[in-house]
């Protein structure tokens, strides 16, 4: 595990450095300053580290990088659709009671974001021949989720501050990660198990939506002191579910048995 973590940190530093090199010319032409570059670094590095970690955890049959790049790109492109859809849905909510209104907003966000991620995986990645073991569902879902989270992070952070970037690094990005792992867990079971396929597909969308909705709901109720703890507890529970999901699918890899022969 130590080697995997070191490789993940190394890959994160290298990829983030290459990404920042593309932004450096904007400093030279005075479109960016060094603080902006810091915000970009804080925005993209968490997602890159998480993707590197998942990539190196997949020891026995790694997914092709070109397919993972497609997952990340389409995940990031989802942000545009997400903004348009949520703008329409929020404008349709006309409830005076804050508890109900925030509940509807949290549900709108969770359904829209998780459905968009699900569609990328199920339409583009799920039918691919490289999706051939349970853990692949987690890998592809995480890359789609980190594409979305990274794009969202940049959009928020470039309008905020370094403190916002750090806050999102410790909350929003991990949240997208664990929700993606849970989605990928059920997608992996649906792909590799003949029984209950449609039940697993249903759960791959329903369970992340439920966790996401509760997480957002507690955070949206910021006018109630201490209620944010509910969001932290939700994230903590989802983290342990995601951890066990990763362990289970890694153990279930058919390629692990082949490598041990």
C-alpha positions in Angstrom: 0.0 0.0 0.0 2.9 2.3 0.8 4.2 1.9 -2.8 0.8 2.6 -4.2 0.5 5.8 -2.2 4.0 7.0 -3.2 3.2 6.3 -6.9 -0.1 8.2 -6.5 1.6 11.2 -5.0 4.3 11.1 -7.7 1.8 10.9 -10.5 -0.3 13.7 -8.9 2.7 16.0 -8.8 3.8 15.2 -12.3 0.3 15.6 -13.9 -0.5 18.7 -11.9 2.8 20.2 -13.0 2.1 19.4 -16.6 -1.4 20.9 -16.3 0.0 24.1 -14.7 2.6 24.4 -17.5 -0.3 25.0 -19.8 -1.6 27.8 -17.6 1.8 29.5 -17.3 1.5 31.4 -20.6 -1.6 33.1 -19.1 0.7 34.7 -16.5 3.1 35.9 -19.1 0.3 37.8 -20.9 -1.1 39.1 -17.6 -4.4 37.1 -17.8 -3.4 35.1 -14.7 -1.4 36.0 -11.7 0.5 33.6 -9.4 -2.4 33.5 -6.9 -4.7 32.3 -9.7 -2.1 29.6 -10.4 -2.2 28.5 -6.7 -6.0 28.3 -6.9 -5.8 26.1 -10.0 -3.3 23.9 -8.2 -5.6 23.5 -5.2 -8.5 22.8 -7.5 -7.1 20.1 -9.7 -4.6 18.2 -7.4 -7.2 16.4 -5.2 -9.0 14.8 -8.2 -5.7 13.9 -9.8 -4.4 12.2 -6.6 -7.7 10.2 -6.2 -7.6 9.1 -9.9 -3.9 8.1 -9.5 -4.7 6.1 -6.3 -7.6 4.2 -8.0 -5.5 3.5 -11.1 -2.6 2.0 -9.0 -5.0 0.0 -6.8 -6.1 -1.8 -10.0 -3.0 -3.9 -10.0 -4.0 -6.9 -12.0 -5.7 -5.6 -15.1 -5.3 -1.8 -15.6 -7.7 0.0 -17.8 -6.4 1.7 -21.0 -5.4 5.4 -20.3 -7.3 6.6 -23.4 -10.5 5.2 -22.1 -9.9 6.7 -18.6 -9.2 10.0 -20.4 -12.6 9.8 -22.1 -14.2 9.1 -18.8 -12.6 12.2 -17.2 -13.4 14.5 -20.2 -17.1 13.5 -20.4 -17.3 13.8 -16.6 -16.0 17.3 -16.8 -18.3 18.2 -19.7 -21.3 17.2 -17.6 -20.8 20.4 -15.5 -22.3 22.5 -18.3 -25.4 20.3 -18.5 -25.6 20.2 -14.7 -25.6 24.0 -14.4 -28.3 24.5 -17.0 -30.6 21.7 -15.6 -30.2 22.9 -12.0 -30.8 26.5 -12.9 -34.2 25.4 -14.5 -35.1 23.2 -11.5 -34.2 25.8 -8.8 -36.3 28.4 -10.6 -39.2 25.9 -10.5 -39.0 25.5 -6.8 -41.5 27.9 -5.1 -41.7 26.8 -1.5 -41.5 29.3 1.5 -40.6 26.7 4.1 -36.8 26.5 4.2 -36.6 22.9 5.4 -38.7 21.8 2.4 -37.1 24.1 -0.1 -33.6 23.0 0.8 -34.7 19.4 0.7 -36.0 19.9 -2.8 -32.8 21.6 -3.8 -30.6 18.9 -2.3 -32.6 16.2 -4.1 -32.4 18.2 -7.3 -28.7 18.4 -7.1 -28.1 14.8 -6.2 -30.4 13.4 -8.8 -29.1 15.6 -11.6 -25.4 15.1 -10.8 -25.5 11.4 -10.1 -27.7 10.7 -13.2 -25.3 12.6 -15.5 -22.4 10.6 -14.2 -24.4 7.4 -14.5 -25.3 8.1 -18.1 -21.6 8.6 -19.1 -20.6 5.2 -17.5 -23.6 3.2 -18.7 -23.7 4.6 -22.3 -19.9 4.9 -23.1 -17.9 2.8 -20.6 -20.2 -0.1 -19.5 -20.5 -1.7 -23.0 -16.7 -1.5 -23.6 -14.9 -4.8 -23.7 -12.3 -3.5 -21.3 -15.0 -3.4 -18.6 -14.3 -7.0 -17.6 -14.1 -7.3 -13.8 -16.0 -5.9 -10.8 -13.4 -3.3 -9.9 -13.6 -1.7 -13.3 -17.0 -0.2 -12.4 -15.4 1.7 -9.5 -12.4 2.8 -11.7 -14.6 4.2 -14.5 -17.2 5.8 -12.1 -14.4 7.5 -10.1 -12.7 8.9 -13.3 -16.1 10.3 -14.4 -16.8 11.6 -10.9 -13.4 13.3 -10.7 -13.8 14.9 -14.1 -17.0 16.5 -12.8 -15.5 17.4 -9.4 -12.4 18.9 -10.9 -14.4 21.1 -13.4 -16.7 22.1 -10.6 -13.8 22.9 -8.3 -12.2 25.2 -10.8 -15.5 27.0 -11.5 -16.1 27.6 -7.7 -12.5 28.3 -6.6 -11.7 30.8 -9.4 -14.6 32.9 -8.0 -13.5 32.4 -4.4 -10.3 32.0 -2.5 -7.6 29.7 -1.3 -9.6 28.9 1.8 -12.6 27.8 -0.3 -10.2 25.6 -2.4 -8.9 23.9 0.8 -12.5 23.5 2.1 -13.6 21.8 -1.1 -10.5 19.7 -1.1 -11.5 18.3 2.3 -15.2 18.0 1.6 -16.7 18.2 -1.9 -14.0 16.3 -3.8 -14.0 13.4 -1.3 -17.8 13.4 -1.4 -17.8 13.0 -5.2 -15.2 10.3 -4.8 -17.1 8.1 -2.3 -20.4 8.6 -4.2 -18.6 7.4 -7.4 -17.1 4.4 -5.7 -20.6 3.3 -4.5 -22.0 3.8 -7.9 -19.2 1.9 -9.5 -19.5 -1.0 -7.0 -23.1 -1.8 -8.1 -22.2 -1.2 -11.8 -19.4 -3.7 -11.4 -21.8 -6.3 -9.9 -24.3 -5.6 -12.7 -21.7 -6.2 -15.3 -20.1 -9.3 -13.9 -23.0 -11.1 -12.2 -25.9 -12.6 -14.3 -28.4 -12.6 -11.5 -30.1 -9.4 -10.3 -28.5 -7.3 -13.1 -31.3 -4.7 -13.2 -31.5 -4.5 -9.5 -27.8 -3.6 -9.3 -28.2 -1.1 -12.1 -31.0 0.5 -10.1 -29.0 0.5 -6.9 -26.0 2.0 -8.7 -28.1 5.1 -9.2 -30.3 5.1 -6.1 -27.7 4.6 -3.4 -25.4 7.5 -4.5 -28.4 9.8 -4.9 -29.5 9.0 -1.3 -26.1 9.6 0.2 -25.6 12.8 -2.0 -29.0 14.2 -1.1 -28.5 13.8 2.7 -25.0 15.2 2.5 -26.1 18.3 0.6 -29.2 18.8 2.7 -27.3 19.2 5.9 -24.9 21.6 4.3 -27.7 23.7 2.7 -29.2 24.2 6.2 -26.3 26.5 7.1 -28.6 28.8 9.1 -29.0 26.1 11.7 -25.9 26.0 13.9 -24.1 22.7 14.0 -26.4 21.0 11.5 -23.4 20.6 9.1 -22.2 17.8 11.4 -25.0 15.7 9.8 -23.2 16.2 6.4 -19.9 15.1 7.9 -21.5 12.0 9.4 -23.2 11.2 6.1 -19.8 11.5 4.3 -18.1 9.4 7.0 -20.7 6.6 6.6 -20.3 6.8 2.8 -16.6 6.6 3.1 -16.7 3.3 5.0 -19.2 1.9 2.5 -16.9 2.9 -0.3 -13.8 1.5 1.5 -15.5 -1.9 1.9 -16.7 -1.8 -1.7 -13.2 -1.3 -3.0 -11.8 -4.1 -0.8 -14.6 -6.5 -1.9 -14.1 -5.9 -5.6 -10.3 -6.1 -5.5 -10.6 -9.5 -3.8 -13.1 -10.6 -6.4 -10.8 -9.8 -9.4 -10.5 -12.9 -11.6 -7.1 -11.6 -12.8 -5.8 -11.8 -9.2 -6.2 -15.6 -9.3 -4.4 -15.7 -12.7 -1.5 -13.7 -11.4 -1.2 -15.9 -8.4 -0.8 -19.1 -10.4 
